[in-house]
Amino acid sequence: MNDLIDDEDQPVGEVTEPLRRAIGERYLTYALSTIMHRALPDARDGLKPVHRRILYAMRELKLSATGGFRKSAKISGDVMGNYHPHGDAAIYDAMARLAQDFNVRYPLVDGQGNFGNIDGDNPAASRYTEARMTSVAEALLEGLNENAVDFRENYDGTLTEPVVLPATFPNLLANGSSGIAVGMATNIPPHNISELCDACLHMIKTPDVREDTLLNYVPGPDFPTGGVIVEPRENIAQAYRTGRGSFRLRCKWEVEDLGRGQWQILVTEIPYQVQKSKLIEKIAELIQTKKIPILADVRDESAEDIRLILEPRSKNVDPEVLMGMMYRNSDLEVRFSLNMNVLIDGVTPKVCSMKEVLKAFLDFRREVLVRRSTHRMEKIDHRLEVLEGFIIAFLNLDRVIDIIRYDDAPKQALMAEDWGRDHVRAISEKDYVSPLPASGEGELSEVQAEAILNMRLRSLRRLEELELVRERDALMEERAQLEDLLESDDLQWARISEQLKDAKKMFGKDYEGGARRTVFAEAGNVEEVPLEAMIDREPITVVCSQMGWIRAMSGHIDLTRELKFKDGDGPRFIFHAETTDRLLVFGTNGRFYTLSAANLPGGRGMGEPLRLMVDLPNEAEILDILIHDPERRLLLASTAGDGFVVPEKDVVAQTRSGKQVLNVKDDNKAKICIPVVGDHVAVVSENGKFLVFPVDELPEMGRGKGVRIQKYNMARGRQGTLELDGGLSDLTTFNLEEGLKWEMGGGKTRHEPDMRDWVGKRAGVGKKAPYGFPRNHKFT
């Protein structure tokens, strides 16, 4: 047992290290794997490993753009078994996306079957669909057999796969990419190939081109679903300059005339990556909740193309106003973020500008050109060596036939024979000078000897000799051109320019779907339209019961009229309003909630619970309902006698959850909410103490607990605890010069013209209430 313990009393074979370092190293390994092999695209071919492996597997299956289709299950199975050891569902999803023309600007996969749609429906199972490559994908693979890129072993070492694809056009920007890695993400919009090629050609002519100049060639993204970009040009330039930014993208629409003054809005293109079905659901929800009162209906009349109908509630509505509201409340306008985080050299992640991405592509194309040219020269050298052997054989045909016929080892004999000038004979009645032997003084190389032995008898025609000479001369000329190309930078860039022009011609405006789809426009300033302009102004009577059921009855009815309520319920708030009004609901929790009078349920039934319209807690009660007046000020107070003045425009809530204005805690609750209509405040406590002080002594705040309005004493309760003696009973505002009025009951009122005897400082105790003041200590 002791043999298994080392000097430090640690078991042999166990490695100890700090937990922090152990976790850090392992997570870093995972993070790097995610960044390089899953989330970020390569700047050279614009592909992630899964997409690259899908295209390479389809090439190995010979699924060319003009060939037949194969089952998607077969393709994803080959990708998974040979190159990508992950789930087949993930592989098929990645392949299906490459076939969706509403997701990919230039689809790389030609799908046959159900590959999903813009509504968000999923593709059919892989066993039901078929696929092959498109001509765009073939352009990415061009030159793969000519040593254009490096190959590496697959995950189990049985096959090889390309590290990167040759890519004859900047696919990274053409099709875009998106992904989330560990600590970083990427989001690149698609662009137009023709414009990208023009930008690359300009960069070849002017290597030190300014970033903003490229905007003349690539004005912005070109989304597969079209749309209208309304982002200012300077913002687009800034985004391309830094590699980070965003683009405002709107739908494309037009006004369709229905005759007799009627019209409707026709949406023909929706923003990129917006699912049409969810967009319609959102618009329908806006109609149901009456957030856009001037929109009456939405219909989907789409077939192969997009046809979305927006029907206005009135023909008098301005279409621009309606669409302005739709932009603000729905996905008919989205903001597409740009984060050009890519693997700039296949290894290093970096946020690049457009110039850096295009430069990385051009440098890669130059590398591909050099490698392909070198590979071609090697092929030419090998063929020239073979041709030289053939020509020697034709010039000395009889001797070659004798060696092959009678020698036991013809290959060695051919290589040992001296094929010098003594064996030259006439070709076409002219002396032909024998080419320089490949292996030295008149000897054939092993390659030449092997080629001669493999020659067919039918090749021994006299015309074949002339063909060999012509082929040799043509190859020598091509080799000389390749040597010049490899030695001259200018010739290399000229050749790359020709290749870019070919790509532009192939996938430009004449290519199906090659013309620019996304257009540019000015955003325009749609002014904030007041609610009155969108809703027909009609009189209503708002009725809210004691249990909180609210409704709006048509017209201004008699407020004393008897109305129907649920059993055990009765009236609490009833007042005249108009459909254009906004209502402020104040709860005992100190929060304000905002309702639109036009959105209240009709008065034929009992209405709906107000708690279903706003998020009013069950423990809170409705304290008051007011018609909003932005020019007015409100005086708020709690049961503890604290309060302040707040501008009414500051209490309007934008959400269902309301807006906290008066802070209350423990057992305290909000108790008073009245408009400020005078210069003095009159407050009365529950024990009848009366105090008058100027309104100016109360602070004007947007939110808070407030200040002490009236002082209350602490008294010993029944259980021996200290309890508040009194507390706030009621409060009102009035003009001191006009005196104070209060209701006596039975429809009578009392007027006290001189209230100077009760005037004191804020937070005082006050005096006994004036003669005739109600015993319930209420002003109303």
N, C-alpha and C positions, 0 to 999 in steps of 0.2 A: 504493500500500500504506500509506503514511503517513497518508492521509486516513482510514483505518479505525481509527487508534489515537488515543485521547484524550490529554489532558495527563498522565494518571497511568499511561500505558503499558498501559491496559486496552482490550481490543477493544470497539468500540462495540456496544451492544446487550446485553452481558453484565452481569449483576448479581451482585456478590459480597457475601456475608454470612457470618457465623460459622456453622459447621456446627451448633452447639448450638441457635442461634436458628432456623435453617432447619428442623431436624428438630422442634423444639418447636412451632413455629407449625403445621406440617403435621400433626403428630400431634394437636394440640389441635383442629384442624378436624375430623379424623376422629373424635376422641372426642366432640365436641359433636354431630356427625351421628349417631353411634351412640346417644348418650343421648336425643336428642330425637326421632329418626325411626325408632328400631328397638327399643330395650330398655325404656324407661320408659313407662308408661301415663299418659294425661291424667287429672287428678283430676276433670274435669268430666263426661266420658262414660265413663271407665274403659277406653278402647280405645287400642291402638297404631295407628299409621298403616295397617299392612297389614290389620288387622281392620276399621277404619273404611272403607277403600277397598273391601273385599270386600262389606260391607253396602251401600255406596252403589252399587256396580256391580250388585248384585242388584236394588236398587230401580230402577235405570235399565232393567234387563231385565224389570221388572214381575213379579218373582217374589214375589208376596205370599203370606201364610200360607194363604190360601184359594184361590190360583191353582194353576197347574200347575207341574211340575218341569222343570228344564232340566239338560242334561248338565253335570257338574262341569267338564269340559274347556272348555266354552264360557264358564263363569263365570270360571275362573282365567285363561283367555285374554284375556277382556275386561279383567279387573283388571290383567293384565300389560301389555296394549297401551295402555290408556287412562290408568292412574293409577299403577301400581306397577312400575317397570322393573327387576324382579328375576326370579329363576328361577321358572318355573311350578310346579316341585316344592315350593318353599318356600311359595308362595301356596296350593297345594292342601293341604299339610300344615296350614297355619294355618286354612284353612276346615274341614278335616276335624275338627280339634280342637274347633271351635265347635259341631260336631254331635254330639260324644260326651258323652252324659249322665253318664258316669262321670268325666269330666274337668271339665265345665262345669256349674255348679249350675243355671243357666237357659240351656239351649242357644239360640244365636242362629241356627243353621242347622238346618233340617229335612232330614235326609239320607234318601235312598232307595237302598238297596244296602248293601254292606259298608263301613262306616266304622270298622272296627277294633273291638276288644273289650277287656275289662278284663284279659285274659290277656297283653296286650302285642302282639297280632297287628296288623300294619299294615293300613291301609285298602286297598281295591282300587284299581286305577289309575283316574285321573280319567275315562277314557273309559267306564268301567263303572258309574259312580255318577251319581246325580242329586240335585239339591238345590233348596231354596227357603228363604225366610225364615220364621222363627217369629213369633208375635204379640209375643214379647218384643223381637225385633229391630225390628219395626214401631214399637213404643213408643219405641225409641231414635231413630227417624227422624222421629217425629211433629213437624210444624211446619217441616219443611225447605223447603217451598214458600212459607213465610210470612216469609221474611227473618229467621228465628230466629237464624241464625249467619252468620258471614262465609264467603265462598268465596274460593278462590285458584286460580291457574292450575295445571294439571297440569305434569308434568315437561317437556313439549315446547310448552306454551303453546297447544295446540289446544282444550282443554276446561277446565272448572273443576271443582273438588272442594271439599267442605266442610272447613273447618279443624277443626271439631269437630261432633259430632252433638248435637241438642237434649236427648236423654235425659230421659225423664219420671221416672226412678227412679235412685238412686245405683248405677250399674252397676259402678263400681270395686270397691265392697265386696261387691256382690251376686254377681259372678262371679269376683272376685279377679284376680290377675295375677302373672306371674313373668317375670324377665328379668335378663340380665347385661350391663352396659354397661362402659365403660372406667373403672375405679376405683370403681365403685358397682354395686349390684344392687338388685333389688326382689323381694319375695315376699309376696303378700297372699292370705290364705285367703278362700274364698267365705263369704257370709253369707246370711241369710234376708231377702227383700225386705220382707215384712210387718213384721219387727222394725226394719229400717232406716227404713221409712216412719214407724213410731211414734216412733223417735228423732228424725227430722227434724221431725215435728209438735211434739214437745216442745221442740225447739230454737227453733222459730218462736214458741212461747208464752213460752219463757224463754231469751232469747239468751245470757245469762251463765250457762248451765247448767254445773255442775261435771262434770269428766270422769267421775268415778266414778258419777254419776247416770245417765249413758248406759248403764251396765252393766245397769241395771234393764230397759232396753228391748232392748239387744243383749247377751245374756249371753255370747256367744262365737261362733266360726265355725259355719257349717252346711255340712258337706261333702256333696258329691253322693253319696258312697258310704256316708254315715251314720257309724257308729262311735260311740265313747264318749270324751268328753273328760274326763280325770281331772286336769287342771291346777287347782290351787287358785284360788279366785276372786280373791284378792289379786294373784296373778301375772298373771292375765288383765287385771285393772284396770291393773296397772303396764305391761303390754305396750301396751294401748290408749292409755295416758297418754303414753308416750314414742315410740310408733311402732316399737319394737323389742322382741322377746321370742320366746317359743316356747310351743307347746301340746303336751302329751302326749296322743296319740290312740291308743286301743286298739280292737281288734276287738270286735264284739258277739257273744256266745256264750251258749249254754245247755246244760244237761245233758239228754241224751236217754236216757230209761230204756228198756233193752232187755229187762227182765224177768229174774227169777232172780238179782237182785242185780247183773247186768251193766249197764254204762252206757257211753256215749260222749259226747264233747263235739261239739256242732254249732256251727260258726262261720257266722253268717248275714251279717255285714258285716265287711269288711276295711278297714284304714286307707286314707286318701286317697293316691292316686298310688303305691300298692303294686301291682305286677303279680302277679296271682294265680298264674301259672305259675312265676315266679321264687320266690314265697313258698313254694310247694309243694316246689320243688327244694331250697330252703334247709332246710325242715323234714325232708325225706327225708335230706339230708346229716347233720342232727343225729341222726337215728335210726341211720344207718349208722355214724357215728363214736361212737355211744353217749354223746354229750354230755348227752343227757336219757334216762337209762336207764329211767325210768318211762313213756316214750312208746313204744308198740309199732308203730303204723302211722298213716299219713295217707292219706286218700282224698278225691278231688274228685268229688262227686256233683252238681255245679252244672249247671243248665240255663239258664233265663232269669235265675234268681236265684242268689245265692251259697249253696252248701251244701258246706262243708268239714268233713270228719269227722276228729277226732283220737281215736285208740283207745288207751286206757291199757294198760299191760302187766299190771296187776292191778286187780281191782275194789276192792281195799283202799286204792288211792291216793286222796288228797284232790284233787278237781277244782281247788280254789283253788291248791293247791301246784303242780299240773301247769301251770296257766295262768300262774302266777307265773314259772315257769321258761321258759315259751314267750315271755313278754313280754321276758325278759332276753336270750334267745338268738335271737330271730327278729323279723321285721317285723310281728308281730301287735301290737306297740306301736312307734310311731314318734314322733319329735318334729318337729312342723311349725314351722319358723321364721317369724317375722313381721318383715318389714322394709318398712315402709310408705313407701318412697321413690318419690315420684311427681312429675310435672310439675304443680305446684300451680296455675299460671296458663297452662299450655300451653307454657311456656318454661323456667321455673326449677325444677330438681330440688330436692326438699326431703323430709326424713324428717318425716312429719306424724303427729300424733295422730289418733284417730278424730274428735274434735270438729273439728279443722282440715279434715279431708277432707269431712265433712258440711257444714261451713260453706261450703267452696269450691263444693260442689254446689248448695247453696241460693242462694248469690249468683249462680251461673250461671243457675239457674232463674228468678231474678228478672230477670236481663238478657234471657233468652229471652222472658219474659212481656212486658216492655216493648217489645221489638223486634217481637214478633208483634202486640201491640196497636197499635203505631204503624203497622205494615204494614196492619192491618185498617182503621184510620182512613183511610189513604190510599186504599184500595180503596173505602170507603164514600163518601169525598168525590168520587171519580171517578164512582161510580154515581149519587150525588145530582145531580151536574152533568148527567149524561145524562138522569136522570129529569125534572129541571126542563125540559130541552129537549123531552122527549116530551110533558110536560103542556102546555107552550106550544103545541106542534104540535097537540095534540088540541083545545085551546081555540080554535085558529085554523086548523082543518083545511082549510077551503075556500081560504084564502089560501095555505097551504102547497102544496096540490095545484096551484093556478094557477102558482105559482113553479116548481115541479118540472116542470110540463107545458110551459110556454111560455118559460121563461127559458133562455138559452144557457149561463149560468153559474149554476146553481141554488145551489151551495154559497155563492158570494160574495153572491148575492142574499139568501139566508136570513140570512147574517151581517149584511148591511147593513140589513135590514128592521127597523123599530121595532115591537117587540112590546109596546107599553105597555098600560095599562089600557083603552084604547079598544077593544081587541080581545077583551075578556073576554066570554064568554057563559055561559049557565046550564048547570050540570051537575046532573042529577037535580032540576030545578026549583028549584035553589038557586044563589045567586050564589057563584061560586068566586073567591077572591082569588088572582091570579097570583103564583107564587113570585118571589123576587128573582132577576133575571137574573144569570147567572154572569159576564157580560163587561161589565156597566155599565148604561147607561140603555136598557133594553129591547132589548138586542142579544143574539143567540145567539153562543156561543163556537164555535171551530172544532170542538171535540169534540162539542158538541151538534148542530151542523149536519151533521157526518159521521154521527152516530148516526141523525138523522132521515132522511137519504138512504138509509141501510142498513136502514131499517125495512121489514118485510114487510107486504104488503097485508092479510094476515089479521089483523094486529095492530090494524087500524083499527076494531075492534068497539067498541061503546059500553062493554061490560063491561071492556075493557082499560083504559079511563080510570080506573075505580074501583080496579083492581088496581095501577096506577101510584101512585095516591094512597096506598093502603095500604102498598105497599112503601116509598115515601118516608117515611111516618110511622114505620114500623118501623125503618128505617135511621137516622132522626134520633134515635129513642129509644136505639138501640144506640150511636150515636156519643156521645151524652151520657153513657152508662154508661162508655164507654171513656175519655172525658175525665176523669170522676171517678176511674177506676182509675189513670190515669197521674199524677194529682195527689195520690193518697193512698197512703202506704206501707202503711197498715193494710189497705186493700182489696187491694193487691197480694199481701201475705202471706196474706190470706184466700183469694184465688184459688189461690195456690200450695198451700195446705193442701187445698183441694178436689181439685186435681190429684193430690196425694199420696194422698189417700183413695181416689181412683179407681184409682190404680196398685195400692194395697194390696188393693182389692176384686178387681181383675182378676187379680193374680198372688199372692194370698194363699192361705189354706188350701184354698179351693175350686178353685184352679187345679191342674191335674194335676202332682203333685210339688211343690206349693207349701208343704205343711206341713213343719215342721222335721223333719229326718232325724237329725241328730247330737244325742245326749242327753248329759247330764252325770252324773258319779258321783264318789264319793270313791275315791282310788287305793287306799287300804287298805295296810297294812304286812304284806306276805307275808314271814314270817321266813325267814332263810337256813336251808334244810333240810339237815341233814347227809347225807352220802352214804349212811350206814347206813340212813336212813329211806326211801331210794328204791330200794335194792337188796336183794334177798333175801340174807340172810347165809348163805353156804355155805362149807364148808372146801375149799381148793384147795391144790395143790402147784405152786409156780412153778419152772419149769425153764428155765435159760438156758445155751446151749452155748458152747463156746470161740469159735465163729465169730459169736456174737451172735444166734442164733435163739432166740426166747423163746416159751413156751407155758404154759398153766395146765391142769393135770390135775385132774380132779374128785377130791375127798376128800384126806385126808392119807395119802399112800402112804408106804411104807418108803423112807427117804432113801438106803438102801444098795442098793436094788433096781436091777437093770440096766435101762437104758432104751435105746431106739433113737435113733440120730442119723444124720445124713447121713455119707456116706463121707468119711473124713478129719477128721471132727468128733467132739467128745466133750463130756462134762458139765463145767460150770464152776461155775454157781450152782444150787443146789437147796435149797429151804426151804419150810416150811409157811406158809400165809397164809389169808386169807379174802377173799371177793369184795368186802367193804366196805373193804378196805385200799387205801391209796395207796402206791405204790412209788417210792422215790427212786433214780434211776440217776446215779452219779457218774462222770464221765469224766476221763481224764488231762489234758484241757484245762482242768480246774478248774470246769466247769459242772455244775449239777444239772439233771436232767430228771425230770419227774413223770409217772407212769403210773397209771391206775386198774386195779386188779386185775380188776375186772369186765369191762374192755375187752380183756383179753388173749385171743389166739386159743385155741381149744380144744386139748386134749391128744391128739386122735386122730391128728393128723398130726405134722409136725416143727415146727410153729409158723410164725412169720413173723420176718423180720429186724427186730431192734429199731430199726435205723436208718431203717426205713420209718415208724415210729411217732413218732420224735423226730428233730430235725435234728442228729444227732451227726456231726461231720466225719469224713471217711475217715481222716485222720491221727491221730485221737483213738481211744483204746481205752476199753472199759468197765472201770472200776476196781473198782466195788462196786455192789451192789443191796441196798437196805435197805427194810424196812417202816417207813413213816413213823410217828413218835411225836412229836407236837407238844410234849410235856413234856421231851423229851430234848435233850442238847447233844452236838455232834459236834466231834471234834478233827481238823482238816485239816492236812496237811503236804505239802511238795513234796520233790522229790529233792535240792534244794539245802539242805534242813534248815530251811526257814522254815515257820511255821505259826501257827495261832491256834484259838480255840474259837468256835463259832458256834451259836446256838440253832437247833434243827432246824426250828422253825416259820418261820424266816426264809429257808430255802433252797427252799421249795416254789415251783415254776415254774408260771406260768399259761398258757404258750404252748409250742408245739413246739420253739422255739429254745432253751428252757431258761433258766437263770439263772446268770450268772457270779458265783462266790463266791470262789474262790481264784485270785488273779492269778498267772499263770506266763508267762515269756517266755524267749526264746532256746531253749536245749536243755532247760531245766527242764520238768518235768511234775509233775502231782499224783501222789502216791504213797500217801498214807495217808488213810483216812476211817474213824474208829472212834468209837463212842459213848463218852462220858466216864462211867466207872462207879466211879471212886475219887478219892482226894485227891492222888495223885502220878502223875507221868509217868515211864516207863522207856523210854529210847531207846538204840538200839545202832547203831553205824555199820558200814559195810561192812568196815572194818579191825578190827572187834571192840572198839572203845571203847564202854564202857557208862556211862550217866549217868542219875541219878534226881534229879528236882526237883519241887517242888509244882506242882500244876495251876494254882494261883492266879497263878503267874508268867507264864502265857500270857494275853494279852488276849482279851476276848470282843468279836468284831467281826461285822459283817454281810457285809463284803466287804473284800478286800485281799490284800496279799502275806504279811502276818503278821510275826512277829519270829523272830530266830535261835533255834532249839531246841538245836542242838549245833554246836560249832565244828569245822571241818575244815581241814586244812593243804593248802597247795598244793605239788605235787611236779613235778619236771622229767620230762616225758614223753620218749618215744623220739625224737620229732622236735625235741626241744629246747624245746617249748612247755610252759607251766605248766598243769598239770591238777590237778583236785581229788583229794586223797589221801583216799579213803574215800567220804564221802557217806552219806546216810541209808539205812539198811538196813531197820529195823523200829521200831515204836513201839507202846506199850500204856499203859493206865492201871490203877492198882490202889490198894488201901488199904495204907498203910505198916505199920499195926499188924498186918495179916493176912499180910504178906509177899507174895512174888511166885511165881507158878507159871508153868511153861512146858512145852511138850510135848517129849518126848525122842525120839519116834518109836516105832513099834510099839505104839502105844496107851498108852505109859507117860508119866507126867508127873513133874516134879521140883518140889519146893517149897523155896524159900529163905526162911525166916521173918524173917531180919534183913537188911534191905537198907540199913542206915544207913551202911555203909562206902562205898557208891556215891552217896550223896546229895551233891549239890553245887548250884552255881548254874546257872540256865538259861544256855545258850550256852557252857558249859564243854566241855572236850575229853572228860572222863570217864576211867575206869580200865579195866583189863583186865576182861573179862566174868567173872561168877562161875563157879566150878567146875561143870562139867557142862552149860554152856550150849551149844546146838547150834552146830556149825561153820558152818552156813549163815547164822548170825546172824539167825534168825527166831524169834519167840515161838510161832508155830504152824506 
